[in-house]
Amino acid sequence: MRESDAPAAPARRPSARSLRGLDAMNFFLADVRDGLGPYLAIYLLAVRGPDQGWNEATIGLVMTIAGIAGLIAQTPAGALIDRTNRKRAVVIAAAVAVTLSCLALPFVSNFYLVAATQSLAGIAGAIFPPAIAAITLGVVGPNMFSKRVGRNEGFNHAGNAASAMIAGGSAYFFGPIVVFWLMAILAVASIAATLMIPAAEIDDDLARGMDHAEGQEGADQPSGLAALLQNRHLMLFAGLCAAFHLANAAMLPSVGQLLTKISGKDHATSLIAICIVAAQLVMVPVAVFVGAKADMIGRKPIFLAAFGFLAIRGVLYVFSDNPFWLVAVQCLDGIGAGIYGALFPLVVADLTRGTGRFNVAQGAVATAQGVGASFSATLAGVIIVAAGFSTAFLVLAAISAAGFVVYLTLMPETRGYVPPDRRMAISTLSVPTVA
C-alpha cells in the first residue's frame, strides 16, 4: 500500500484560543497528571515516619499498589476517551479526582486508606495521556498533529521543571506540606485551561483516529478491537516501548542510590533534584524539534536516536562515579525521553489511523510500557546487589541497544502507514486503469 493511495485528511483551522488552551493545559497538568509522584515518599517518611508505621518498605508497597492500579486502568481509560464526546469533562473530573485524593493524605494515616487514595489518583491519572492526545488530534487534525504534539511535550516538560523548582524552593521554607498547596493551585489552573478549548472545536471522530476521508467506506465506524491485535507492527511497537522503559526507568533511581553512597543523603537529594530539573529543561527544545521535524525526517530515524542516546547514557555512567559527571550524563535523559514523549502518540496515531481506535491503542501500548518500567527497578536492583552499579548500567544499556536493532530491522517507517484492516477498504476505492 503506497502512501499516495491513502485518502488525504482535510485540513483543520483551530482558533488561537484553542491553541493557547492546549499550551496552558499541558503546562498546568504536567504535575497534576502524576499526583504526588516522588513527593509521596518524602511526605510519608518525613512527616509520618516510623512512629506512625511508615518506613521505606510500607511506602514502597503503597507506591507499587498505586502503580499497578494505574497500569490496569490504562487500556480502559483509552477506550473511555474513544467513546465519550465529553472529553473536557473527563479531563476535569480526572484532575479533581487526583487532587482530592492527594489533598486527603494529611487527614488519613491508615495504610489501607492511603493506598486507596493513591490508587484512585493512579487510576484517574491514566486518563490524561490519551485525553490530551485525543483533544489535540480533534482540534488540529492529523496534518498538524506531529508539530502540535511536540509543542504539547515542550509545555509539559516546562511545567514539570517550573513546578519542581517552585516546590523545591518553597519546601525549604514551609516544609513538605507546600506540595499540597501547589497541587491545588495547579489543579484549578488546569481546569481553567481545559475550559479555554471550545468543545465545538474538538472533532470527536478525528479525536479517536477516524479519517473523515471522502468516499472511504466504513470511515464512520471504528474498527473492531481484533484489528488492533492483528496489526503486527502495533504489537511490535508495544514491545519496543516496553523495552525502552525496561532500560530507562531504573537509571535515575540507580544514579540516586549511587550518589547517596558517594555524597551522603543530604547532598544526594539536592543533586537528584538538579538532575530532574536539568533533564526536563533539555526535553523542552528536544520535544519541540521532534514535533517540527517528524514529518520531514520521518519517525523511524528519530526513534532510533532515542534508543541510541539511552544506550550511550548507560555506558557513560560506568566511566566515573564523580557526582558532577553523573549529573551531566543524566542530562542525556532529556534527549531520549524528550524524543520518546513526542513520538509515542505520533507512531500510535500512524499505526491506527482510520480505525477509530487511537486512544484505546494508546492505552494498550502504555500498559506494555508500564510493564517494562515496573520490572526495570527490580532488574537493576538485583544486578546491583549481585554485581555492582557498573554491571547494572551496562545491562540496561544492552537492553536499549537490542531495542535499537529490533526497531532498525523490523519496524517500518510509520509516516503514511495504513493499518491492515483499512488496506482492503481503500484498495476497493481505487479505479483500475483500463488499457
One Martini backbone bead per residue (centre of mass of N, CA, C, O) as a GRO file, in nm:
protein
  435
    1MET     BB    1   0.090   0.040   0.028
    2ARG     BB    2   0.067   0.350  -0.069
    3GLU     BB    3   0.060   0.666   0.043
    4SER     BB    4  -0.102   0.785  -0.211
    5ASP     BB    5  -0.362   0.593  -0.165
    6ALA     BB    6  -0.437   0.763   0.063
    7PRO     BB    7  -0.656   0.958   0.193
    8ALA     BB    8  -0.694   1.279   0.250
    9ALA     BB    9  -0.690   1.498   0.500
   10PRO     BB   10  -0.838   1.747   0.636
   11ALA     BB   11  -0.806   2.062   0.717
   12ARG     BB   12  -0.733   2.255   1.003
   13ARG     BB   13  -0.866   2.560   1.196
   14PRO     BB   14  -0.759   2.661   1.468
   15SER     BB   15  -0.787   2.852   1.725
   16ALA     BB   16  -0.615   3.053   1.936
   17ARG     BB   17  -0.761   2.957   2.192
   18SER     BB   18  -0.704   2.653   2.163
   19LEU     BB   19  -0.394   2.671   2.157
   20ARG     BB   20  -0.365   2.807   2.433
   21GLY     BB   21  -0.510   2.584   2.589
   22LEU     BB   22  -0.305   2.359   2.526
   23ASP     BB   23  -0.066   2.491   2.657
   24ALA     BB   24  -0.188   2.523   2.945
   25MET     BB   25  -0.271   2.230   2.997
   26ASN     BB   26   0.016   2.107   2.980
   27PHE     BB   27   0.148   2.280   3.200
   28PHE     BB   28  -0.056   2.226   3.450
   29LEU     BB   29  -0.072   1.898   3.417
   30ALA     BB   30   0.216   1.793   3.469
   31ASP     BB   31   0.162   1.734   3.787
   32VAL     BB   32  -0.127   1.626   3.819
   33ARG     BB   33  -0.098   1.353   3.652
   34ASP     BB   34   0.116   1.232   3.893
   35GLY     BB   35   0.067   1.358   4.142
   36LEU     BB   36   0.300   1.321   4.391
   37GLY     BB   37   0.498   1.112   4.340
   38PRO     BB   38   0.801   1.159   4.496
   39TYR     BB   39   0.655   1.314   4.742
   40LEU     BB   40   0.529   1.081   4.894
   41ALA     BB   41   0.780   0.965   5.034
   42ILE     BB   42   0.868   1.223   5.175
   43TYR     BB   43   0.614   1.270   5.347
   44LEU     BB   44   0.588   0.992   5.494
   45LEU     BB   45   0.880   1.001   5.618
   46ALA     BB   46   0.893   1.299   5.743
   47VAL     BB   47   0.599   1.317   5.886
   48ARG     BB   48   0.534   1.029   5.984
   49GLY     BB   49   0.696   0.776   6.002
   50PRO     BB   50   0.769   0.519   6.223
   51ASP     BB   51   0.561   0.607   6.445
   52GLN     BB   52   0.323   0.549   6.204
   53GLY     BB   53   0.440   0.298   6.017
   54TRP     BB   54   0.663   0.446   5.828
   55ASN     BB   55   0.854   0.312   5.562
   56GLU     BB   56   1.012   0.203   5.287
   57ALA     BB   57   0.827  -0.047   5.256
   58THR     BB   58   0.539   0.078   5.283
   59ILE     BB   59   0.579   0.291   5.066
   60GLY     BB   60   0.646   0.099   4.833
   61LEU     BB   61   0.375  -0.053   4.842
   62VAL     BB   62   0.191   0.183   4.774
   63MET     BB   63   0.326   0.251   4.500
   64THR     BB   64   0.270  -0.023   4.374
   65ILE     BB   65  -0.037  -0.026   4.393
   66ALA     BB   66  -0.081   0.237   4.234
   67GLY     BB   67   0.066   0.144   3.977
   68ILE     BB   68  -0.118  -0.097   3.912
   69ALA     BB   69  -0.381   0.060   3.888
   70GLY     BB   70  -0.285   0.243   3.655
   71LEU     BB   71  -0.214   0.014   3.458
   72ILE     BB   72  -0.499  -0.117   3.437
   73ALA     BB   73  -0.636   0.168   3.334
   74GLN     BB   74  -0.526   0.237   3.051
   75THR     BB   75  -0.717   0.096   2.845
   76PRO     BB   76  -0.994   0.195   2.954
   77ALA     BB   77  -0.925   0.494   2.919
   78GLY     BB   78  -0.900   0.488   2.611
   79ALA     BB   79  -1.189   0.383   2.558
   80LEU     BB   80  -1.336   0.623   2.684
   81ILE     BB   81  -1.221   0.840   2.491
   82ASP     BB   82  -1.338   0.713   2.231
   83ARG     BB   83  -1.653   0.733   2.328
   84THR     BB   84  -1.648   1.019   2.419
   85ASN     BB   85  -1.791   1.371   2.393
   86ARG     BB   86  -1.654   1.458   2.698
   87LYS     BB   87  -1.341   1.533   2.736
   88ARG     BB   88  -1.324   1.774   2.927
   89ALA     BB   89  -1.480   1.646   3.164
   90VAL     BB   90  -1.282   1.412   3.209
   91VAL     BB   91  -1.035   1.583   3.279
   92ILE     BB   92  -1.158   1.734   3.518
   93ALA     BB   93  -1.235   1.487   3.687
   94ALA     BB   94  -0.944   1.379   3.710
   95ALA     BB   95  -0.820   1.627   3.847
   96VAL     BB   96  -1.000   1.617   4.097
   97ALA     BB   97  -0.934   1.327   4.190
   98VAL     BB   98  -0.631   1.361   4.230
   99THR     BB   99  -0.638   1.601   4.426
  100LEU     BB  100  -0.821   1.482   4.651
  101SER     BB  101  -0.645   1.233   4.707
  102CYS     BB  102  -0.399   1.410   4.804
  103LEU     BB  103  -0.543   1.604   5.013
  104ALA     BB  104  -0.620   1.357   5.208
  105LEU     BB  105  -0.347   1.264   5.335
  106PRO     BB  106  -0.330   1.443   5.607
  107PHE     BB  107  -0.614   1.277   5.714
  108VAL     BB  108  -0.455   1.005   5.666
  109SER     BB  109  -0.289   0.687   5.807
  110ASN     BB  110  -0.392   0.447   5.696
  111PHE     BB  111  -0.279   0.223   5.479
  112TYR     BB  112  -0.541   0.163   5.315
  113LEU     BB  113  -0.621   0.458   5.263
  114VAL     BB  114  -0.367   0.547   5.121
  115ALA     BB  115  -0.380   0.335   4.896
  116ALA     BB  116  -0.659   0.424   4.788
  117THR     BB  117  -0.594   0.717   4.712
  118GLN     BB  118  -0.350   0.649   4.519
  119SER     BB  119  -0.510   0.464   4.329
  120LEU     BB  120  -0.708   0.676   4.234
  121ALA     BB  121  -0.491   0.860   4.116
  122GLY     BB  122  -0.384   0.649   3.911
  123ILE     BB  123  -0.647   0.608   3.754
  124ALA     BB  124  -0.697   0.906   3.677
  125GLY     BB  125  -0.412   0.952   3.540
  126ALA     BB  126  -0.475   0.763   3.286
  127ILE     BB  127  -0.644   0.982   3.127
  128PHE     BB  128  -0.449   1.207   3.017
  129PRO     BB  129  -0.288   1.107   2.769
  130PRO     BB  130  -0.531   1.034   2.578
  131ALA     BB  131  -0.687   1.302   2.610
  132ILE     BB  132  -0.477   1.501   2.503
  133ALA     BB  133  -0.437   1.365   2.229
  134ALA     BB  134  -0.734   1.376   2.138
  135ILE     BB  135  -0.781   1.680   2.155
  136THR     BB  136  -0.556   1.754   1.963
  137LEU     BB  137  -0.658   1.596   1.714
  138GLY     BB  138  -0.948   1.730   1.716
  139VAL     BB  139  -0.834   2.024   1.664
  140VAL     BB  140  -0.586   1.992   1.432
  141GLY     BB  141  -0.534   1.730   1.315
  142PRO     BB  142  -0.316   1.527   1.131
  143ASN     BB  143  -0.137   1.750   0.986
  144MET     BB  144  -0.064   1.898   1.289
  145PHE     BB  145   0.012   1.685   1.508
  146SER     BB  146   0.321   1.664   1.533
  147LYS     BB  147   0.378   1.960   1.607
  148ARG     BB  148   0.182   1.973   1.852
  149VAL     BB  149   0.306   1.749   2.028
  150GLY     BB  150   0.576   1.888   2.069
  151ARG     BB  151   0.454   2.132   2.216
  152ASN     BB  152   0.320   1.982   2.443
  153GLU     BB  153   0.585   1.862   2.561
  154GLY     BB  154   0.720   2.129   2.617
  155PHE     BB  155   0.506   2.230   2.826
  156ASN     BB  156   0.525   1.989   3.015
  157HIS     BB  157   0.827   2.019   3.092
  158ALA     BB  158   0.806   2.311   3.189
  159GLY     BB  159   0.605   2.247   3.418
  160ASN     BB  160   0.784   2.051   3.572
  161ALA     BB  161   1.020   2.243   3.624
  162ALA     BB  162   0.865   2.472   3.767
  163SER     BB  163   0.739   2.301   4.000
  164ALA     BB  164   1.007   2.192   4.112
  165MET     BB  165   1.127   2.469   4.186
  166ILE     BB  166   0.897   2.564   4.368
  167ALA     BB  167   0.895   2.326   4.563
  168GLY     BB  168   1.191   2.338   4.652
  169GLY     BB  169   1.188   2.634   4.761
  170SER     BB  170   0.935   2.616   4.952
  171ALA     BB  171   1.018   2.371   5.133
  172TYR     BB  172   1.245   2.518   5.287
  173PHE     BB  173   1.023   2.705   5.446
  174PHE     BB  174   0.743   2.493   5.474
  175GLY     BB  175   0.775   2.219   5.370
  176PRO     BB  176   0.606   1.942   5.239
  177ILE     BB  177   0.313   2.080   5.238
  178VAL     BB  178   0.347   2.259   4.975
  179VAL     BB  179   0.258   2.048   4.763
  180PHE     BB  180  -0.049   2.073   4.813
  181TRP     BB  181  -0.084   2.365   4.730
  182LEU     BB  182   0.027   2.336   4.445
  183MET     BB  183  -0.179   2.129   4.343
  184ALA     BB  184  -0.433   2.302   4.376
  185ILE     BB  185  -0.347   2.530   4.187
  186LEU     BB  186  -0.300   2.353   3.931
  187ALA     BB  187  -0.585   2.239   3.909
  188VAL     BB  188  -0.735   2.502   3.860
  189ALA     BB  189  -0.567   2.586   3.610
  190SER     BB  190  -0.633   2.330   3.437
  191ILE     BB  191  -0.937   2.376   3.419
  192ALA     BB  192  -0.926   2.652   3.283
  193ALA     BB  193  -0.767   2.554   3.034
  194THR     BB  194  -0.973   2.344   2.930
  195LEU     BB  195  -1.207   2.565   2.893
  196MET     BB  196  -1.064   2.722   2.656
  197ILE     BB  197  -1.162   2.482   2.491
  198PRO     BB  198  -1.382   2.442   2.260
  199ALA     BB  199  -1.599   2.189   2.209
  200ALA     BB  200  -1.662   2.252   1.898
  201GLU     BB  201  -1.337   2.202   1.818
  202ILE     BB  202  -1.390   1.896   1.879
  203ASP     BB  203  -1.331   1.620   1.687
  204ASP     BB  204  -1.436   1.308   1.770
  205ASP     BB  205  -1.342   1.143   1.526
  206LEU     BB  206  -1.052   1.240   1.505
  207ALA     BB  207  -0.983   1.176   1.812
  208ARG     BB  208  -1.009   0.845   1.736
  209GLY     BB  209  -0.891   0.812   1.417
  210MET     BB  210  -1.050   0.925   1.200
  211ASP     BB  211  -1.058   1.051   0.861
  212HIS     BB  212  -1.289   1.177   0.672
  213ALA     BB  213  -1.287   1.033   0.404
  214GLU     BB  214  -1.389   1.067   0.106
  215GLY     BB  215  -1.541   0.757   0.020
  216GLN     BB  216  -1.482   0.593   0.278
  217GLU     BB  217  -1.563   0.301   0.368
  218GLY     BB  218  -1.634   0.294   0.709
  219ALA     BB  219  -1.528   0.577   0.836
  220ASP     BB  220  -1.780   0.590   1.063
  221GLN     BB  221  -1.639   0.323   1.176
  222PRO     BB  222  -1.499   0.139   1.395
  223SER     BB  223  -1.290  -0.088   1.459
  224GLY     BB  224  -1.213  -0.369   1.570
  225LEU     BB  225  -1.015  -0.486   1.824
  226ALA     BB  226  -0.883  -0.714   1.652
  227ALA     BB  227  -0.722  -0.523   1.463
  228LEU     BB  228  -0.497  -0.458   1.667
  229LEU     BB  229  -0.389  -0.755   1.699
  230GLN     BB  230  -0.328  -0.776   1.374
  231ASN     BB  231  -0.116  -0.550   1.424
  232ARG     BB  232   0.212  -0.613   1.425
  233HIS     BB  233   0.333  -0.325   1.456
  234LEU     BB  234   0.187  -0.252   1.716
  235MET     BB  235   0.298  -0.487   1.884
  236LEU     BB  236   0.594  -0.416   1.841
  237PHE     BB  237   0.583  -0.134   1.965
  238ALA     BB  238   0.501  -0.226   2.246
  239GLY     BB  239   0.763  -0.387   2.297
  240LEU     BB  240   0.958  -0.143   2.258
  241CYS     BB  241   0.843   0.026   2.491
  242ALA     BB  242   0.911  -0.178   2.709
  243ALA     BB  243   1.218  -0.173   2.658
  244PHE     BB  244   1.272   0.124   2.708
  245HIS     BB  245   1.166   0.116   3.011
  246LEU     BB  246   1.349  -0.108   3.111
  247ALA     BB  247   1.608   0.074   3.062
  248ASN     BB  248   1.515   0.364   3.195
  249ALA     BB  249   1.368   0.365   3.480
  250ALA     BB  250   1.638   0.280   3.662
  251MET     BB  251   1.855   0.499   3.627
  252LEU     BB  252   1.790   0.726   3.829
  253PRO     BB  253   1.766   0.556   4.090
  254SER     BB  254   2.056   0.445   4.065
  255VAL     BB  255   2.197   0.717   4.081
  256GLY     BB  256   2.083   0.790   4.359
  257GLN     BB  257   2.222   0.558   4.511
  258LEU     BB  258   2.512   0.634   4.431
  259LEU     BB  259   2.508   0.923   4.550
  260THR     BB  260   2.454   0.836   4.841
  261LYS     BB  261   2.726   0.681   4.876
  262ILE     BB  262   2.911   0.930   4.799
  263SER     BB  263   2.748   1.209   4.934
  264GLY     BB  264   2.497   1.156   5.070
  265LYS     BB  265   2.176   1.234   5.144
  266ASP     BB  266   2.172   1.545   5.122
  267HIS     BB  267   2.324   1.579   4.850
  268ALA     BB  268   2.159   1.380   4.676
  269THR     BB  269   1.893   1.534   4.672
  270SER     BB  270   2.000   1.783   4.522
  271LEU     BB  271   2.114   1.633   4.272
  272ILE     BB  272   1.847   1.507   4.178
  273ALA     BB  273   1.698   1.771   4.134
  274ILE     BB  274   1.891   1.866   3.913
  275CYS     BB  275   1.842   1.632   3.720
  276ILE     BB  276   1.542   1.681   3.669
  277VAL     BB  277   1.549   1.974   3.570
  278ALA     BB  278   1.757   1.943   3.344
  279ALA     BB  279   1.604   1.731   3.178
  280GLN     BB  280   1.348   1.899   3.130
  281LEU     BB  281   1.492   2.134   2.979
  282VAL     BB  282   1.589   1.952   2.744
  283MET     BB  283   1.305   1.848   2.647
  284VAL     BB  284   1.183   2.096   2.522
  285PRO     BB  285   1.349   2.132   2.251
  286VAL     BB  286   1.327   1.837   2.162
  287ALA     BB  287   1.018   1.818   2.130
  288VAL     BB  288   0.986   2.052   1.930
  289PHE     BB  289   1.170   1.938   1.712
  290VAL     BB  290   1.022   1.672   1.661
  291GLY     BB  291   0.750   1.797   1.580
  292ALA     BB  292   0.871   1.967   1.335
  293LYS     BB  293   1.044   1.698   1.193
  294ALA     BB  294   0.884   1.424   1.163
  295ASP     BB  295   0.772   1.463   0.868
  296MET     BB  296   1.053   1.502   0.731
  297ILE     BB  297   1.235   1.265   0.856
  298GLY     BB  298   1.082   1.080   1.042
  299ARG     BB  299   1.033   0.844   1.288
  300LYS     BB  300   1.261   0.628   1.288
  301PRO     BB  301   1.530   0.792   1.323
  302ILE     BB  302   1.441   0.927   1.592
  303PHE     BB  303   1.386   0.671   1.759
  304LEU     BB  304   1.672   0.560   1.732
  305ALA     BB  305   1.800   0.792   1.894
  306ALA     BB  306   1.671   0.722   2.164
  307PHE     BB  307   1.809   0.446   2.197
  308GLY     BB  308   2.099   0.549   2.164
  309PHE     BB  309   2.111   0.750   2.406
  310LEU     BB  310   2.041   0.540   2.620
  311ALA     BB  311   2.290   0.360   2.578
  312ILE     BB  312   2.506   0.577   2.623
  313ARG     BB  313   2.427   0.652   2.908
  314GLY     BB  314   2.485   0.378   3.042
  315VAL     BB  315   2.790   0.376   2.969
  316LEU     BB  316   2.884   0.653   3.096
  317TYR     BB  317   2.842   0.582   3.399
  318VAL     BB  318   3.108   0.393   3.416
  319PHE     BB  319   3.354   0.606   3.399
  320SER     BB  320   3.218   0.756   3.662
  321ASP     BB  321   3.156   0.872   4.022
  322ASN     BB  322   3.123   1.157   3.973
  323PRO     BB  323   2.870   1.368   4.042
  324PHE     BB  324   2.899   1.559   3.793
  325TRP     BB  325   2.899   1.338   3.582
  326LEU     BB  326   2.625   1.208   3.649
  327VAL     BB  327   2.456   1.462   3.600
  328ALA     BB  328   2.542   1.510   3.305
  329VAL     BB  329   2.443   1.236   3.192
  330GLN     BB  330   2.140   1.270   3.279
  331CYS     BB  331   2.072   1.484   3.056
  332LEU     BB  332   2.022   1.266   2.829
  333ASP     BB  333   1.729   1.211   2.911
  334GLY     BB  334   1.614   1.457   2.756
  335ILE     BB  335   1.643   1.320   2.478
  336GLY     BB  336   1.508   1.044   2.496
  337ALA     BB  337   1.240   1.135   2.640
  338GLY     BB  338   1.167   1.361   2.442
  339ILE     BB  339   1.129   1.180   2.199
  340TYR     BB  340   0.928   0.977   2.309
  341GLY     BB  341   0.696   1.173   2.392
  342ALA     BB  342   0.654   1.286   2.094
  343LEU     BB  343   0.627   0.998   1.931
  344PHE     BB  344   0.422   0.807   2.053
  345PRO     BB  345   0.147   0.931   1.941
  346LEU     BB  346   0.231   0.926   1.642
  347VAL     BB  347   0.269   0.621   1.597
  348VAL     BB  348  -0.010   0.536   1.691
  349ALA     BB  349  -0.162   0.708   1.482
  350ASP     BB  350  -0.043   0.573   1.236
  351LEU     BB  351  -0.128   0.264   1.315
  352THR     BB  352  -0.460   0.376   1.354
  353ARG     BB  353  -0.551   0.504   1.108
  354GLY     BB  354  -0.907   0.478   1.057
  355THR     BB  355  -1.015   0.297   1.317
  356GLY     BB  356  -1.107   0.447   1.599
  357ARG     BB  357  -0.844   0.337   1.812
  358PHE     BB  358  -0.630   0.533   1.933
  359ASN     BB  359  -0.676   0.539   2.253
  360VAL     BB  360  -0.675   0.235   2.316
  361ALA     BB  361  -0.392   0.196   2.199
  362GLN     BB  362  -0.246   0.377   2.393
  363GLY     BB  363  -0.322   0.215   2.645
  364ALA     BB  364  -0.192  -0.055   2.560
  365VAL     BB  365   0.099   0.053   2.521
  366ALA     BB  366   0.122   0.176   2.806
  367THR     BB  367   0.106  -0.094   2.949
  368ALA     BB  368   0.366  -0.210   2.834
  369GLN     BB  369   0.553   0.014   2.943
  370GLY     BB  370   0.475  -0.035   3.242
  371VAL     BB  371   0.591  -0.317   3.261
  372GLY     BB  372   0.881  -0.239   3.202
  373ALA     BB  373   0.910  -0.035   3.439
  374SER     BB  374   0.845  -0.235   3.672
  375PHE     BB  375   1.105  -0.427   3.613
  376SER     BB  376   1.351  -0.240   3.620
  377ALA     BB  377   1.418  -0.204   3.925
  378THR     BB  378   1.451  -0.502   3.989
  379LEU     BB  379   1.676  -0.567   3.793
  380ALA     BB  380   1.881  -0.358   3.895
  381GLY     BB  381   1.888  -0.445   4.195
  382VAL     BB  382   1.995  -0.732   4.153
  383ILE     BB  383   2.258  -0.650   4.005
  384ILE     BB  384   2.379  -0.464   4.219
  385VAL     BB  385   2.405  -0.680   4.441
  386ALA     BB  386   2.572  -0.892   4.261
  387ALA     BB  387   2.769  -0.667   4.058
  388GLY     BB  388   2.686  -0.374   4.047
  389PHE     BB  389   2.649  -0.072   3.888
  390SER     BB  390   2.795  -0.112   3.618
  391THR     BB  391   2.643  -0.366   3.529
  392ALA     BB  392   2.362  -0.242   3.531
  393PHE     BB  393   2.413  -0.023   3.316
  394LEU     BB  394   2.499  -0.221   3.089
  395VAL     BB  395   2.235  -0.381   3.072
  396LEU     BB  396   2.052  -0.142   3.004
  397ALA     BB  397   2.208  -0.068   2.747
  398ALA     BB  398   2.163  -0.343   2.601
  399ILE     BB  399   1.857  -0.321   2.579
  400SER     BB  400   1.860  -0.068   2.404
  401ALA     BB  401   2.029  -0.186   2.173
  402ALA     BB  402   1.823  -0.406   2.101
  403GLY     BB  403   1.597  -0.208   2.029
  404PHE     BB  404   1.745  -0.077   1.797
  405VAL     BB  405   1.768  -0.329   1.616
  406VAL     BB  406   1.467  -0.398   1.596
  407TYR     BB  407   1.374  -0.129   1.480
  408LEU     BB  408   1.560  -0.131   1.229
  409THR     BB  409   1.461  -0.429   1.109
  410LEU     BB  410   1.119  -0.436   1.177
  411MET     BB  411   1.045  -0.136   1.167
  412PRO     BB  412   0.866   0.087   1.016
  413GLU     BB  413   0.775   0.354   0.853
  414THR     BB  414   0.479   0.537   0.968
  415ARG     BB  415   0.460   0.738   0.760
  416GLY     BB  416   0.169   0.657   0.586
  417TYR     BB  417   0.033   0.443   0.730
  418VAL     BB  418  -0.172   0.141   0.682
  419PRO     BB  419  -0.385  -0.043   0.817
  420PRO     BB  420  -0.483  -0.359   0.741
  421ASP     BB  421  -0.809  -0.310   0.761
  422ARG     BB  422  -0.780  -0.059   0.536
  423ARG     BB  423  -0.660  -0.162   0.268
  424MET     BB  424  -0.904  -0.296   0.136
  425ALA     BB  425  -1.096  -0.053   0.142
  426ILE     BB  426  -0.915   0.135  -0.031
  427SER     BB  427  -0.866  -0.052  -0.282
  428THR     BB  428  -1.177  -0.050  -0.372
  429LEU     BB  429  -1.154   0.267  -0.461
  430SER     BB  430  -0.983   0.198  -0.688
  431VAL     BB  431  -0.927   0.277  -1.020
  432PRO     BB  432  -0.878   0.102  -1.284
  433THR     BB  433  -0.672   0.071  -1.544
  434VAL     BB  434  -0.742   0.106  -1.889
  435ALA     BB  435  -0.591  -0.015  -2.179
   0.00000   0.00000   0.00000
